[in-house]
Amino acid sequence: MIFSMLPTSYKFTQGHRVRITVAFADTDNFETPAIAPAPKVCLLMDNAHMSYVEM
């Protein structure tokens, strides 16, 4: 899955770490239609399904 994020910036000091949290709702900023039945979302996190974030 490829998706865009809202533009933002921050300069990280060398050696610092970045933590990314995935949340599947943003009710304060977007209208989300009700879907019935709700879709099933799976995050795959193993050696066969490597994920990455390109910054």
PDB file of N, H, CA, C and O in Angstrom:
ATOM      1  N   MET A   1       0.847  -1.158   0.000  1.00  0.00           N
ATOM      2  CA  MET A   1       0.000   0.000   0.000  1.00  0.00           C
ATOM      3  C   MET A   1       0.898   1.228   0.000  1.00  0.00           C
ATOM      4  O   MET A   1       1.845   1.309   0.782  1.00  0.00           O
ATOM      5  N   ILE A   2       0.609   2.164  -0.857  1.00  0.00           N
ATOM      6  H   ILE A   2      -0.160   2.098  -1.493  1.00  0.00           H
ATOM      7  CA  ILE A   2       1.350   3.410  -0.920  1.00  0.00           C
ATOM      8  C   ILE A   2       0.367   4.537  -0.651  1.00  0.00           C
ATOM      9  O   ILE A   2      -0.708   4.589  -1.250  1.00  0.00           O
ATOM     10  N   PHE A   3       0.733   5.433   0.246  1.00  0.00           N
ATOM     11  H   PHE A   3       1.606   5.391   0.733  1.00  0.00           H
ATOM     12  CA  PHE A   3      -0.141   6.549   0.557  1.00  0.00           C
ATOM     13  C   PHE A   3       0.703   7.776   0.861  1.00  0.00           C
ATOM     14  O   PHE A   3       1.876   7.668   1.216  1.00  0.00           O
ATOM     15  N   SER A   4       0.100   8.923   0.719  1.00  0.00           N
ATOM     16  H   SER A   4      -0.854   9.011   0.430  1.00  0.00           H
ATOM     17  CA  SER A   4       0.793  10.183   0.976  1.00  0.00           C
ATOM     18  C   SER A   4       0.478  10.674   2.374  1.00  0.00           C
ATOM     19  O   SER A   4      -0.584  10.392   2.928  1.00  0.00           O
ATOM     20  N   MET A   5       1.413  11.407   2.927  1.00  0.00           N
ATOM     21  H   MET A   5       2.276  11.636   2.477  1.00  0.00           H
ATOM     22  CA  MET A   5       1.193  12.011   4.236  1.00  0.00           C
ATOM     23  C   MET A   5       1.139  13.519   4.049  1.00  0.00           C
ATOM     24  O   MET A   5       1.669  14.044   3.070  1.00  0.00           O
ATOM     25  N   LEU A   6       0.502  14.217   4.983  1.00  0.00           N
ATOM     26  H   LEU A   6       0.071  13.790   5.778  1.00  0.00           H
ATOM     27  CA  LEU A   6       0.457  15.663   4.919  1.00  0.00           C
ATOM     28  C   LEU A   6       1.880  16.200   5.007  1.00  0.00           C
ATOM     29  O   LEU A   6       2.689  15.653   5.757  1.00  0.00           O
ATOM     30  N   PRO A   7       2.208  17.248   4.269  1.00  0.00           N
ATOM     31  CA  PRO A   7       3.567  17.764   4.285  1.00  0.00           C
ATOM     32  C   PRO A   7       3.966  18.253   5.680  1.00  0.00           C
ATOM     33  O   PRO A   7       3.229  18.990   6.336  1.00  0.00           O
ATOM     34  N   THR A   8       5.115  17.834   6.098  1.00  0.00           N
ATOM     35  H   THR A   8       5.714  17.235   5.565  1.00  0.00           H
ATOM     36  CA  THR A   8       5.669  18.268   7.379  1.00  0.00           C
ATOM     37  C   THR A   8       7.175  18.078   7.322  1.00  0.00           C
ATOM     38  O   THR A   8       7.673  17.364   6.451  1.00  0.00           O
ATOM     39  N   SER A   9       7.890  18.687   8.211  1.00  0.00           N
ATOM     40  H   SER A   9       7.486  19.267   8.918  1.00  0.00           H
ATOM     41  CA  SER A   9       9.339  18.480   8.206  1.00  0.00           C
ATOM     42  C   SER A   9       9.877  18.557   9.624  1.00  0.00           C
ATOM     43  O   SER A   9       9.292  19.194  10.500  1.00  0.00           O
ATOM     44  N   TYR A  10      10.994  17.899   9.825  1.00  0.00           N
ATOM     45  H   TYR A  10      11.469  17.381   9.114  1.00  0.00           H
ATOM     46  CA  TYR A  10      11.712  17.917  11.085  1.00  0.00           C
ATOM     47  C   TYR A  10      13.125  17.435  10.810  1.00  0.00           C
ATOM     48  O   TYR A  10      13.312  16.435  10.116  1.00  0.00           O
ATOM     49  N   LYS A  11      14.093  18.109  11.329  1.00  0.00           N
ATOM     50  H   LYS A  11      13.941  18.921  11.893  1.00  0.00           H
ATOM     51  CA  LYS A  11      15.484  17.709  11.135  1.00  0.00           C
ATOM     52  C   LYS A  11      15.905  16.835  12.308  1.00  0.00           C
ATOM     53  O   LYS A  11      15.926  17.281  13.455  1.00  0.00           O
ATOM     54  N   PHE A  12      16.241  15.575  12.004  1.00  0.00           N
ATOM     55  H   PHE A  12      16.223  15.213  11.072  1.00  0.00           H
ATOM     56  CA  PHE A  12      16.646  14.622  13.030  1.00  0.00           C
ATOM     57  C   PHE A  12      18.156  14.676  13.213  1.00  0.00           C
ATOM     58  O   PHE A  12      18.907  14.723  12.239  1.00  0.00           O
ATOM     59  N   THR A  13      18.584  14.668  14.441  1.00  0.00           N
ATOM     60  H   THR A  13      17.973  14.630  15.233  1.00  0.00           H
ATOM     61  CA  THR A  13      20.000  14.626  14.749  1.00  0.00           C
ATOM     62  C   THR A  13      20.527  13.225  14.463  1.00  0.00           C
ATOM     63  O   THR A  13      19.843  12.238  14.735  1.00  0.00           O
ATOM     64  N   GLN A  14      21.725  13.131  13.923  1.00  0.00           N
ATOM     65  H   GLN A  14      22.281  13.933  13.702  1.00  0.00           H
ATOM     66  CA  GLN A  14      22.312  11.831  13.596  1.00  0.00           C
ATOM     67  C   GLN A  14      22.297  10.930  14.826  1.00  0.00           C
ATOM     68  O   GLN A  14      22.660  11.347  15.926  1.00  0.00           O
ATOM     69  N   GLY A  15      21.867   9.681  14.617  1.00  0.00           N
ATOM     70  H   GLY A  15      21.571   9.342  13.723  1.00  0.00           H
ATOM     71  CA  GLY A  15      21.806   8.701  15.698  1.00  0.00           C
ATOM     72  C   GLY A  15      20.459   8.642  16.396  1.00  0.00           C
ATOM     73  O   GLY A  15      20.205   7.700  17.146  1.00  0.00           O
ATOM     74  N   HIS A  16      19.581   9.625  16.172  1.00  0.00           N
ATOM     75  H   HIS A  16      19.788  10.391  15.562  1.00  0.00           H
ATOM     76  CA  HIS A  16      18.257   9.596  16.771  1.00  0.00           C
ATOM     77  C   HIS A  16      17.362   8.610  16.027  1.00  0.00           C
ATOM     78  O   HIS A  16      17.658   8.234  14.893  1.00  0.00           O
ATOM     79  N   ARG A  17      16.292   8.200  16.649  1.00  0.00           N
ATOM     80  H   ARG A  17      16.051   8.506  17.570  1.00  0.00           H
ATOM     81  CA  ARG A  17      15.368   7.238  16.050  1.00  0.00           C
ATOM     82  C   ARG A  17      14.036   7.897  15.736  1.00  0.00           C
ATOM     83  O   ARG A  17      13.684   8.927  16.310  1.00  0.00           O
ATOM     84  N   VAL A  18      13.302   7.286  14.814  1.00  0.00           N
ATOM     85  H   VAL A  18      13.588   6.449  14.347  1.00  0.00           H
ATOM     86  CA  VAL A  18      11.976   7.760  14.432  1.00  0.00           C
ATOM     87  C   VAL A  18      10.985   6.656  14.730  1.00  0.00           C
ATOM     88  O   VAL A  18      11.198   5.511  14.331  1.00  0.00           O
ATOM     89  N   ARG A  19       9.904   6.977  15.425  1.00  0.00           N
ATOM     90  H   ARG A  19       9.730   7.907  15.749  1.00  0.00           H
ATOM     91  CA  ARG A  19       8.839   5.998  15.661  1.00  0.00           C
ATOM     92  C   ARG A  19       7.628   6.431  14.845  1.00  0.00           C
ATOM     93  O   ARG A  19       7.243   7.600  14.870  1.00  0.00           O
ATOM     94  N   ILE A  20       7.034   5.500  14.129  1.00  0.00           N
ATOM     95  H   ILE A  20       7.347   4.550  14.108  1.00  0.00           H
ATOM     96  CA  ILE A  20       5.858   5.772  13.304  1.00  0.00           C
ATOM     97  C   ILE A  20       4.689   4.994  13.867  1.00  0.00           C
ATOM     98  O   ILE A  20       4.790   3.791  14.111  1.00  0.00           O
ATOM     99  N   THR A  21       3.582   5.680  14.072  1.00  0.00           N
ATOM    100  H   THR A  21       3.500   6.657  13.873  1.00  0.00           H
ATOM    101  CA  THR A  21       2.364   5.048  14.562  1.00  0.00           C
ATOM    102  C   THR A  21       1.345   5.054  13.429  1.00  0.00           C
ATOM    103  O   THR A  21       1.132   6.083  12.788  1.00  0.00           O
ATOM    104  N   VAL A  22       0.720   3.913  13.184  1.00  0.00           N
ATOM    105  H   VAL A  22       0.893   3.077  13.705  1.00  0.00           H
ATOM    106  CA  VAL A  22      -0.303   3.794  12.142  1.00  0.00           C
ATOM    107  C   VAL A  22      -1.666   3.762  12.815  1.00  0.00           C
ATOM    108  O   VAL A  22      -1.941   2.884  13.633  1.00  0.00           O
ATOM    109  N   ALA A  23      -2.520   4.720  12.470  1.00  0.00           N
ATOM    110  H   ALA A  23      -2.297   5.433  11.805  1.00  0.00           H
ATOM    111  CA  ALA A  23      -3.887   4.768  12.974  1.00  0.00           C
ATOM    112  C   ALA A  23      -4.807   4.842  11.763  1.00  0.00           C
ATOM    113  O   ALA A  23      -4.517   5.556  10.803  1.00  0.00           O
ATOM    114  N   PHE A  24      -5.877   4.131  11.803  1.00  0.00           N
ATOM    115  H   PHE A  24      -6.113   3.551  12.583  1.00  0.00           H
ATOM    116  CA  PHE A  24      -6.738   4.014  10.622  1.00  0.00           C
ATOM    117  C   PHE A  24      -7.976   4.890  10.688  1.00  0.00           C
ATOM    118  O   PHE A  24      -9.019   4.519  10.149  1.00  0.00           O
ATOM    119  N   ALA A  25      -7.887   6.028  11.327  1.00  0.00           N
ATOM    120  H   ALA A  25      -7.039   6.330  11.765  1.00  0.00           H
ATOM    121  CA  ALA A  25      -9.023   6.948  11.355  1.00  0.00           C
ATOM    122  C   ALA A  25      -8.505   8.346  11.634  1.00  0.00           C
ATOM    123  O   ALA A  25      -7.524   8.527  12.356  1.00  0.00           O
ATOM    124  N   ASP A  26      -9.167   9.319  11.062  1.00  0.00           N
ATOM    125  H   ASP A  26      -9.964   9.172  10.476  1.00  0.00           H
ATOM    126  CA  ASP A  26      -8.836  10.706  11.304  1.00  0.00           C
ATOM    127  C   ASP A  26     -10.135  11.496  11.269  1.00  0.00           C
ATOM    128  O   ASP A  26     -10.344  12.330  10.388  1.00  0.00           O
ATOM    129  N   THR A  27     -10.997  11.230  12.225  1.00  0.00           N
ATOM    130  H   THR A  27     -10.828  10.553  12.941  1.00  0.00           H
ATOM    131  CA  THR A  27     -12.345  11.790  12.199  1.00  0.00           C
ATOM    132  C   THR A  27     -12.371  13.304  12.347  1.00  0.00           C
ATOM    133  O   THR A  27     -13.352  13.943  11.966  1.00  0.00           O
ATOM    134  N   ASP A  28     -11.303  13.893  12.898  1.00  0.00           N
ATOM    135  H   ASP A  28     -10.507  13.375  13.208  1.00  0.00           H
ATOM    136  CA  ASP A  28     -11.307  15.345  13.075  1.00  0.00           C
ATOM    137  C   ASP A  28     -10.978  16.099  11.786  1.00  0.00           C
ATOM    138  O   ASP A  28     -11.249  17.296  11.690  1.00  0.00           O
ATOM    139  N   ASN A  29     -10.399  15.418  10.797  1.00  0.00           N
ATOM    140  H   ASN A  29     -10.179  14.445  10.875  1.00  0.00           H
ATOM    141  CA  ASN A  29      -9.964  16.105   9.591  1.00  0.00           C
ATOM    142  C   ASN A  29     -10.622  15.629   8.307  1.00  0.00           C
ATOM    143  O   ASN A  29     -10.596  16.349   7.309  1.00  0.00           O
ATOM    144  N   PHE A  30     -11.201  14.456   8.301  1.00  0.00           N
ATOM    145  H   PHE A  30     -11.221  13.871   9.112  1.00  0.00           H
ATOM    146  CA  PHE A  30     -11.769  13.907   7.074  1.00  0.00           C
ATOM    147  C   PHE A  30     -13.128  13.286   7.355  1.00  0.00           C
ATOM    148  O   PHE A  30     -13.372  12.746   8.434  1.00  0.00           O
ATOM    149  N   GLU A  31     -14.003  13.373   6.367  1.00  0.00           N
ATOM    150  H   GLU A  31     -13.805  13.811   5.490  1.00  0.00           H
ATOM    151  CA  GLU A  31     -15.279  12.669   6.468  1.00  0.00           C
ATOM    152  C   GLU A  31     -15.040  11.227   6.053  1.00  0.00           C
ATOM    153  O   GLU A  31     -14.610  10.959   4.931  1.00  0.00           O
ATOM    154  N   THR A  32     -15.317  10.311   6.951  1.00  0.00           N
ATOM    155  H   THR A  32     -15.666  10.529   7.862  1.00  0.00           H
ATOM    156  CA  THR A  32     -15.118   8.895   6.676  1.00  0.00           C
ATOM    157  C   THR A  32     -16.483   8.231   6.556  1.00  0.00           C
ATOM    158  O   THR A  32     -17.229   8.182   7.535  1.00  0.00           O
ATOM    159  N   PRO A  33     -16.825   7.722   5.381  1.00  0.00           N
ATOM    160  CA  PRO A  33     -18.138   7.088   5.231  1.00  0.00           C
ATOM    161  C   PRO A  33     -18.203   5.787   6.025  1.00  0.00           C
ATOM    162  O   PRO A  33     -17.204   5.082   6.166  1.00  0.00           O
ATOM    163  N   ALA A  34     -19.385   5.481   6.540  1.00  0.00           N
ATOM    164  H   ALA A  34     -20.197   6.053   6.426  1.00  0.00           H
ATOM    165  CA  ALA A  34     -19.585   4.213   7.241  1.00  0.00           C
ATOM    166  C   ALA A  34     -19.622   3.092   6.217  1.00  0.00           C
ATOM    167  O   ALA A  34     -20.352   3.182   5.230  1.00  0.00           O
ATOM    168  N   ILE A  35     -18.858   2.054   6.435  1.00  0.00           N
ATOM    169  H   ILE A  35     -18.265   1.982   7.237  1.00  0.00           H
ATOM    170  CA  ILE A  35     -18.810   0.911   5.529  1.00  0.00           C
ATOM    171  C   ILE A  35     -19.256  -0.314   6.317  1.00  0.00           C
ATOM    172  O   ILE A  35     -18.714  -0.613   7.382  1.00  0.00           O
ATOM    173  N   ALA A  36     -20.245  -1.016   5.784  1.00  0.00           N
ATOM    174  H   ALA A  36     -20.684  -0.774   4.919  1.00  0.00           H
ATOM    175  CA  ALA A  36     -20.729  -2.222   6.464  1.00  0.00           C
ATOM    176  C   ALA A  36     -20.706  -3.377   5.476  1.00  0.00           C
ATOM    177  O   ALA A  36     -21.301  -3.278   4.403  1.00  0.00           O
ATOM    178  N   PRO A  37     -20.041  -4.455   5.811  1.00  0.00           N
ATOM    179  CA  PRO A  37     -19.242  -4.651   7.013  1.00  0.00           C
ATOM    180  C   PRO A  37     -17.930  -3.870   6.915  1.00  0.00           C
ATOM    181  O   PRO A  37     -17.453  -3.568   5.821  1.00  0.00           O
ATOM    182  N   ALA A  38     -17.364  -3.552   8.067  1.00  0.00           N
ATOM    183  H   ALA A  38     -17.752  -3.797   8.956  1.00  0.00           H
ATOM    184  CA  ALA A  38     -16.110  -2.800   8.111  1.00  0.00           C
ATOM    185  C   ALA A  38     -15.002  -3.614   7.446  1.00  0.00           C
ATOM    186  O   ALA A  38     -14.949  -4.831   7.620  1.00  0.00           O
ATOM    187  N   PRO A  39     -14.118  -2.967   6.687  1.00  0.00           N
ATOM    188  CA  PRO A  39     -13.032  -3.707   6.033  1.00  0.00           C
ATOM    189  C   PRO A  39     -12.036  -4.234   7.056  1.00  0.00           C
ATOM    190  O   PRO A  39     -11.835  -3.634   8.112  1.00  0.00           O
ATOM    191  N   LYS A  40     -11.420  -5.355   6.733  1.00  0.00           N
ATOM    192  H   LYS A  40     -11.583  -5.843   5.875  1.00  0.00           H
ATOM    193  CA  LYS A  40     -10.394  -5.941   7.590  1.00  0.00           C
ATOM    194  C   LYS A  40      -9.036  -5.433   7.124  1.00  0.00           C
ATOM    195  O   LYS A  40      -8.710  -5.515   5.940  1.00  0.00           O
ATOM    196  N   VAL A  41      -8.253  -4.914   8.046  1.00  0.00           N
ATOM    197  H   VAL A  41      -8.518  -4.847   9.008  1.00  0.00           H
ATOM    198  CA  VAL A  41      -6.937  -4.369   7.720  1.00  0.00           C
ATOM    199  C   VAL A  41      -5.890  -5.194   8.439  1.00  0.00           C
ATOM    200  O   VAL A  41      -6.005  -5.443   9.640  1.00  0.00           O
ATOM    201  N   CYS A  42      -4.864  -5.622   7.708  1.00  0.00           N
ATOM    202  H   CYS A  42      -4.770  -5.420   6.733  1.00  0.00           H
ATOM    203  CA  CYS A  42      -3.779  -6.416   8.295  1.00  0.00           C
ATOM    204  C   CYS A  42      -2.456  -5.705   8.055  1.00  0.00           C
ATOM    205  O   CYS A  42      -2.169  -5.273   6.939  1.00  0.00           O
ATOM    206  N   LEU A  43      -1.658  -5.585   9.101  1.00  0.00           N
ATOM    207  H   LEU A  43      -1.891  -5.936  10.008  1.00  0.00           H
ATOM    208  CA  LEU A  43      -0.296  -5.090   8.957  1.00  0.00           C
ATOM    209  C   LEU A  43       0.626  -6.287   9.035  1.00  0.00           C
ATOM    210  O   LEU A  43       0.664  -6.981  10.051  1.00  0.00           O
ATOM    211  N   LEU A  44       1.369  -6.533   7.972  1.00  0.00           N
ATOM    212  H   LEU A  44       1.338  -5.969   7.147  1.00  0.00           H
ATOM    213  CA  LEU A  44       2.276  -7.675   7.923  1.00  0.00           C
ATOM    214  C   LEU A  44       3.652  -7.224   8.383  1.00  0.00           C
ATOM    215  O   LEU A  44       4.226  -6.284   7.833  1.00  0.00           O
ATOM    216  N   MET A  45       4.176  -7.902   9.395  1.00  0.00           N
ATOM    217  H   MET A  45       3.710  -8.665   9.842  1.00  0.00           H
ATOM    218  CA  MET A  45       5.460  -7.508   9.964  1.00  0.00           C
ATOM    219  C   MET A  45       6.326  -8.738  10.201  1.00  0.00           C
ATOM    220  O   MET A  45       6.551  -9.142  11.342  1.00  0.00           O
ATOM    221  N   ASP A  46       6.814  -9.333   9.103  1.00  0.00           N
ATOM    222  H   ASP A  46       6.631  -9.005   8.177  1.00  0.00           H
ATOM    223  CA  ASP A  46       7.701 -10.480   9.233  1.00  0.00           C
ATOM    224  C   ASP A  46       8.717 -10.442   8.089  1.00  0.00           C
ATOM    225  O   ASP A  46       8.656  -9.558   7.235  1.00  0.00           O
ATOM    226  N   ASN A  47       9.634 -11.383   8.071  1.00  0.00           N
ATOM    227  H   ASN A  47       9.683 -12.102   8.764  1.00  0.00           H
ATOM    228  CA  ASN A  47      10.693 -11.381   7.063  1.00  0.00           C
ATOM    229  C   ASN A  47      10.175 -11.558   5.642  1.00  0.00           C
ATOM    230  O   ASN A  47      10.814 -11.102   4.693  1.00  0.00           O
ATOM    231  N   ALA A  48       9.037 -12.208   5.480  1.00  0.00           N
ATOM    232  H   ALA A  48       8.519 -12.579   6.250  1.00  0.00           H
ATOM    233  CA  ALA A  48       8.474 -12.420   4.145  1.00  0.00           C
ATOM    234  C   ALA A  48       7.733 -11.185   3.629  1.00  0.00           C
ATOM    235  O   ALA A  48       7.483 -11.075   2.428  1.00  0.00           O
ATOM    236  N   HIS A  49       7.385 -10.269   4.508  1.00  0.00           N
ATOM    237  H   HIS A  49       7.588 -10.358   5.483  1.00  0.00           H
ATOM    238  CA  HIS A  49       6.616  -9.079   4.139  1.00  0.00           C
ATOM    239  C   HIS A  49       7.280  -7.838   4.742  1.00  0.00           C
ATOM    240  O   HIS A  49       6.714  -7.170   5.607  1.00  0.00           O
ATOM    241  N   MET A  50       8.469  -7.554   4.273  1.00  0.00           N
ATOM    242  H   MET A  50       8.929  -8.096   3.570  1.00  0.00           H
ATOM    243  CA  MET A  50       9.222  -6.422   4.813  1.00  0.00           C
ATOM    244  C   MET A  50       8.554  -5.098   4.451  1.00  0.00           C
ATOM    245  O   MET A  50       8.150  -4.891   3.307  1.00  0.00           O
ATOM    246  N   SER A  51       8.443  -4.225   5.413  1.00  0.00           N
ATOM    247  H   SER A  51       8.772  -4.393   6.342  1.00  0.00           H
ATOM    248  CA  SER A  51       7.867  -2.897   5.205  1.00  0.00           C
ATOM    249  C   SER A  51       8.977  -1.859   5.373  1.00  0.00           C
ATOM    250  O   SER A  51       9.997  -2.116   6.014  1.00  0.00           O
ATOM    251  N   TYR A  52       8.758  -0.685   4.785  1.00  0.00           N
ATOM    252  H   TYR A  52       7.930  -0.476   4.264  1.00  0.00           H
ATOM    253  CA  TYR A  52       9.731   0.388   4.960  1.00  0.00           C
ATOM    254  C   TYR A  52       9.025   1.726   4.797  1.00  0.00           C
ATOM    255  O   TYR A  52       7.936   1.816   4.231  1.00  0.00           O
ATOM    256  N   VAL A  53       9.661   2.731   5.296  1.00  0.00           N
ATOM    257  H   VAL A  53      10.546   2.658   5.756  1.00  0.00           H
ATOM    258  CA  VAL A  53       9.199   4.103   5.117  1.00  0.00           C
ATOM    259  C   VAL A  53      10.340   4.852   4.454  1.00  0.00           C
ATOM    260  O   VAL A  53      11.459   4.893   4.965  1.00  0.00           O
ATOM    261  N   GLU A  54      10.038   5.440   3.314  1.00  0.00           N
ATOM    262  H   GLU A  54       9.128   5.407   2.899  1.00  0.00           H
ATOM    263  CA  GLU A  54      11.055   6.205   2.589  1.00  0.00           C
ATOM    264  C   GLU A  54      10.909   7.667   2.992  1.00  0.00           C
ATOM    265  O   GLU A  54       9.832   8.251   2.869  1.00  0.00           O
ATOM    266  N   MET A  55      11.992   8.244   3.468  1.00  0.00           N
ATOM    267  H   MET A  55      12.866   7.769   3.568  1.00  0.00           H
ATOM    268  CA  MET A  55      11.948   9.633   3.921  1.00  0.00           C
ATOM    269  C   MET A  55      12.936  10.452   3.118  1.00  0.00           C
ATOM    270  O   MET A  55      13.062  11.657   3.338  1.00  0.00           O
TER     271      MET A  55
END
